Amino acid sequence: MGSVVIGEITIGYEDVGEQEEGHRNGDGGEPLVLIHGHPFDRSMWRPQIAHFSRAGRRVIVPDLRGYGESSTVPGITPLETFARDIAGLLDHLGIERCVLGGLSMGGQIVMECYRLFPERIHGVVLADTFAAPETDEGKAGRRAMAERLLREGMTGYAQEVLDKMIAPSTIEARPEVAAHVLGMMTGTPPEGAAAALRGRAERPDYRELLTRMSVPALVVVGTEDAYTPVSDARDLHQRIPDSTLAIIPEAAHMPNLEREDDFNTALSAFLTTLSTPTRR
């Protein structure tokens, strides 16, 4: 674990499998950088950190500004700001290119990163996310939720959405996963969550960008996801010229935690294709 000052904020992150520790990527691949969703933190990637670092892959997971151990900046945080924070962290770590993945809001930050610095991205992972801009109704809803979180805190909201973030079957069968997800949500500073909500309300339309994406992509979605259903994932898959679609059964919005073995299998297969000499 570490932290770095980027501009006016401090970013907390984990960098596991560093080369100087003797963990060179056994498959010759670039580092895997994973961006968490809202309102979570980098600990949502624990199963992937463990699995892929054991496999010899360098894995980097930051806390976004306003979340986890990173600085909270009230107001509004556009996706571009998150993306430039990621670029700053890559600069600090000396990483020229990486495989960049994200879930939900994290997936939209991946798209923004590709818009800003595609030359630094070798492949993308888009999990439980979508590319369309916000509707007028959606903008109003995000702004209203931002005000509610500032007024009431995170607890009530977190309890309301838990059974959408993870499937009810997961809550019943794996209470430790439910406790982890609930803990991340209630531990998020309301000011950081509100700033991100306001920023996402103004996000650009990434749909045309995806049709011009020149790197391979893995699109992942849980079958029970009510926020970004399978139809959204199919839309991403159809737009991106070189993409693979993985549909994870019995998972909602967080298949990487609910069905980590299935998620890791899909991601492992994707990373293997990126490392194959004949690929691109």
PASE-223538 format. One line per 2 residues: number of its first residue (from 1); their letters; for each residue z, x, y of C-alpha. Coordinates in steps of 0.25 Angstrom, whole numbers, plus 2048, in hexadecimal, padded with zeros to 3 digits. Each point is the difference from the previous one (the first is absolute). Layout:
<rs>
NUM = a = Z,X,Y ~ ...
</rs>
This chain:
<rs>
1 = mg = 800,800,800 ~ 7FD,804,80E
3 = sv = 7FD,7FC,80E ~ 7F7,805,80B
5 = vi = 7FF,7FD,80F ~ 7F3,7FA,804
7 = ge = 7FE,7FD,80E ~ 80C,7F8,805
9 = it = 805,7FC,7F2 ~ 806,806,7F3
11 = ig = 7F9,7FC,7F3 ~ 807,801,7F3
13 = ye = 7F9,803,7F4 ~ 800,805,7F1
15 = dv = 7F6,80B,7FC ~ 802,801,7F1
17 = ge = 7F8,80A,7F7 ~ 7FE,80A,80B
19 = qe = 7F7,80C,7FC ~ 80A,80B,803
21 = eg = 809,7F9,7F6 ~ 7F6,803,7F5
23 = hr = 7FB,7F2,7FF ~ 7F1,802,803
25 = ng = 7F8,7F4,7FD ~ 7FC,801,7F2
27 = dg = 7F4,7F8,802 ~ 7FB,808,80C
29 = ge = 802,7F4,809 ~ 804,7FE,80E
31 = pl = 80E,7FC,804 ~ 803,7F1,7FE
33 = vl = 806,7FA,80D ~ 805,7F1,7FF
35 = ih = 804,7F7,80C ~ 80A,7F5,7FE
37 = gh = 7FF,7F2,804 ~ 808,7F7,809
39 = pf = 80C,7FF,801 ~ 802,80B,7F6
41 = dr = 802,80F,800 ~ 7FB,80C,7F8
43 = sm = 80A,7FD,7F4 ~ 7F6,7F5,7FB
45 = wr = 7F7,80B,7FB ~ 80B,805,7F7
47 = pq = 7F9,7FD,7F2 ~ 7F3,807,806
49 = ia = 808,80C,805 ~ 806,803,7F3
51 = hf = 7F4,7FD,7F7 ~ 7F6,808,808
53 = sr = 808,80C,804 ~ 804,801,7F1
55 = ag = 7F1,800,7FD ~ 7FE,80C,80A
57 = rr = 7FB,7F8,80C ~ 806,803,80E
59 = vi = 805,7F3,805 ~ 804,7FD,80F
61 = vp = 806,7F3,804 ~ 805,7FE,80F
63 = dl = 808,7F6,806 ~ 7F8,7F9,80B
65 = rg = 806,800,80E ~ 80A,7F5,801
67 = yg = 803,800,7F1 ~ 809,808,7F7
69 = es = 804,80E,806 ~ 7F6,800,80B
71 = st = 802,7FD,80E ~ 800,7F2,805
73 = vp = 7F7,7FE,80D ~ 802,7F1,805
75 = gi = 7F4,7F9,806 ~ 7F3,800,7F9
77 = tp = 7FB,809,7F5 ~ 7F1,7FF,7FE
79 = le = 7FA,805,7F3 ~ 7F9,80B,808
81 = tf = 80E,806,803 ~ 804,7FF,7F2
83 = ar = 7F3,807,7FC ~ 802,80B,80A
85 = di = 80E,803,7FB ~ 7FA,802,7F2
87 = ag = 7F6,80A,806 ~ 80B,807,806
89 = ll = 808,801,7F3 ~ 7F4,805,7F9
91 = dh = 7FE,80B,80B ~ 80F,804,7FE
93 = lg = 7FE,801,7F1 ~ 7F3,808,801
95 = ie = 7F8,7F5,7F9 ~ 7F2,800,803
97 = rc = 7FC,7F5,7F6 ~ 807,7F6,7F8
99 = vl = 7FF,7F3,7F8 ~ 806,7F6,809
101 = gg = 806,7F3,7FA ~ 808,7F4,806
103 = ls = 805,7F3,7FD ~ 7FF,7F3,809
105 = mg = 802,805,80E ~ 7FF,80E,7FA
107 = gq = 7F2,7FD,7FB ~ 7FC,7FC,80E
109 = iv = 805,80D,805 ~ 7F8,807,7F6
111 = me = 7F3,7F9,805 ~ 804,804,80E
113 = cy = 802,80E,7FC ~ 7F2,800,7FA
115 = rl = 7FB,7FA,80D ~ 806,80C,808
117 = fp = 7FF,80C,7F6 ~ 7F7,7FD,7F4
119 = er = 7FD,80F,7FE ~ 80F,802,7FC
121 = ih = 7FF,7F5,7F5 ~ 7FB,803,7F2
123 = gv = 803,7F2,7FA ~ 808,7F3,804
125 = vl = 809,7F7,7F9 ~ 801,7F2,806
127 = ad = 80B,7F8,7F9 ~ 803,7F1,803
129 = tf = 7F9,801,80E ~ 7F5,7FA,807
131 = aa = 7F6,804,80B ~ 7FD,7F4,809
133 = pe = 806,7FF,80E ~ 80C,7F6,803
135 = td = 7FD,7F2,803 ~ 805,7FA,80D
137 = eg = 80A,7F8,7F7 ~ 804,80D,7F9
139 = ka = 802,807,80D ~ 809,7F5,805
141 = gr = 808,801,7F3 ~ 802,80F,800
143 = ra = 805,800,80F ~ 809,7F4,7FD
145 = ma = 806,808,7F3 ~ 802,80C,809
147 = er = 808,7F8,809 ~ 808,7FA,7F5
149 = ll = 803,80D,7FA ~ 805,806,80D
151 = re = 809,7F3,802 ~ 805,7FE,7F2
153 = gm = 7FE,80E,7F8 ~ 7FA,802,7F3
155 = tg = 809,7F9,7F6 ~ 7FB,7F2,801
157 = ya = 7F1,804,800 ~ 802,809,7F4
159 = qe = 807,7F6,7F8 ~ 7F5,7F6,803
161 = vl = 7F4,809,7FC ~ 806,807,7F4
163 = dk = 7F9,7F7,7F6 ~ 7F3,802,807
165 = mi = 801,80F,801 ~ 803,801,7F1
167 = ap = 7FE,7F5,7F5 ~ 80B,7F7,7FC
169 = st = 7FE,805,7F2 ~ 803,80E,805
171 = ie = 80D,7FC,808 ~ 805,7F9,7F3
173 = ar = 7FC,80B,7F6 ~ 802,80C,809
175 = pe = 80C,7FE,80A ~ 800,80F,803
177 = va = 7F2,7FF,806 ~ 804,7F3,808
179 = ah = 80C,807,805 ~ 7F8,80C,804
181 = vl = 7F6,7F8,808 ~ 80A,7F7,807
183 = gm = 808,80D,804 ~ 7F3,806,806
185 = mt = 7FE,7F3,808 ~ 80E,7FE,805
187 = gt = 801,80F,803 ~ 7F4,800,809
189 = pp = 803,801,80F ~ 7FC,7F2,807
191 = eg = 7FA,808,80C ~ 7F7,808,7F7
193 = aa = 7FC,7F4,7F8 ~ 7FD,7F8,80C
195 = aa = 7F8,80B,806 ~ 7F7,801,7F4
197 = lr = 7FE,7F1,7FF ~ 7FB,800,80F
199 = gr = 7F7,80B,7FD ~ 7FA,7FA,7F3
201 = ae = 7FD,7F3,808 ~ 7F6,808,808
203 = rp = 7FA,808,7F5 ~ 7F1,802,800
205 = dy = 7F6,7FA,7F6 ~ 7FE,80B,7F5
207 = re = 7F6,7F8,7F8 ~ 7F3,807,805
209 = ll = 807,80E,7FF ~ 802,7FE,7F1
211 = tr = 7F1,7FE,7FE ~ 7FE,80E,806
213 = ms = 80C,806,7F8 ~ 7FA,80D,7F9
215 = vp = 80C,804,7F7 ~ 804,7F9,7F3
217 = al = 80B,7F5,801 ~ 809,7F9,7F7
219 = vv = 804,7F2,803 ~ 80C,7FB,7F9
221 = vg = 807,7F2,801 ~ 80A,7F8,7F8
223 = te = 7FC,7F3,7FA ~ 80B,7F8,806
225 = da = 7FF,806,80F ~ 801,7F4,809
227 = yt = 7FE,809,80D ~ 7F3,807,7FC
229 = pv = 7FB,7F9,7F4 ~ 7F6,805,7F6
231 = sd = 7F5,7FA,808 ~ 803,80A,80B
233 = ar = 800,80B,7F7 ~ 7F2,7FC,7FA
235 = dl = 7FB,7FF,80F ~ 804,80F,802
237 = hq = 7FA,804,7F3 ~ 7F3,7F9,803
239 = ri = 7FF,807,80E ~ 803,80E,7FC
241 = pd = 7F4,807,7FA ~ 808,809,7F6
243 = st = 80C,7F8,7FC ~ 808,7FC,7F3
245 = la = 808,7F3,7FF ~ 80D,800,7F9
247 = ii = 807,7F2,7FE ~ 80F,802,7FC
249 = pe = 805,7F4,7F8 ~ 80E,7F9,802
251 = aa = 802,807,80D ~ 800,7FB,80F
253 = hm = 7FF,808,80C ~ 806,80D,7FB
255 = pn = 7FA,803,7F2 ~ 803,80F,802
257 = le = 80F,7FC,7FE ~ 7FF,7F4,7F7
259 = re = 7F6,805,7F6 ~ 800,80F,803
261 = dd = 7FA,804,7F3 ~ 7F4,7F8,802
263 = fn = 7FF,804,80F ~ 802,80F,7FC
265 = ta = 7F5,7FF,7F5 ~ 7F6,7FA,809
267 = ls = 803,80B,80B ~ 800,80B,7F6
269 = af = 7F2,7FC,7FB ~ 7FB,800,80E
271 = lt = 806,80D,803 ~ 7F9,806,7F4
273 = tl = 7F3,7FB,804 ~ 802,807,80E
275 = st = 803,80D,7F9 ~ 7F4,800,7F7
277 = pt = 7F6,80A,805 ~ 7F4,7F7,7FE
279 = rr = 806,7F6,80A ~ 7FA,800,80D
</rs>
